[in-house]
Amino acid sequence: MVIVEFVIVPLGERSLSRYVAGVIKLLEEKGVKYQLTPMATIIEVPTVREAFEIIEEAHELMFRLGAERVSTTVRIDDRRDRERKMEDKVESVMEKVRGG
């Protein structure tokens, strides 16, 4: 699986919650596993291509929602030596915090 963090910002807007809600609805409609954080959204998909297709749809959604200018940032974790999921990464850190 590919784990991708992305941030889409409709520039010039004070509140982003309605835009973020639109993206979350899109992800849920597509059945994409996601994690919403205070500063970004993280998705887990089989391929980088699928991630970019989803992010492109989310980016375009901002314009349909009324944005005139949009900035999108993407960060990709594509590990191919073993299967990893979002929870695995967090659990690995928490084990070390607990002294494991």
Stockholm file with secondary structure:
# STOCKHOLM 1.0

chainA/1-100         MVIVEFVIVPLGERSLSRYVAGVIKLLEEKGVKYQLTPMATIIEVPTVREAFEIIEEAHELMFRLGAERVSTTVRIDDRRDRERKMEDKVESVMEKVRGG
#=GR chainA/1-100 SS CEEEEEEEEETTCSCCHHHHHHHHHHHHHHTCEEEECSSCEEEEESCHHHHHHHHHHHHHHHHHTTCSCEEEEEEEEECCSSCCCHHHHHHHHHHHHTTC
#=GC SS_cons         CEEEEEEEEETTCSCCHHHHHHHHHHHHHHTCEEEECSSCEEEEESCHHHHHHHHHHHHHHHHHTTCSCEEEEEEEEECCSSCCCHHHHHHHHHHHHTTC
//
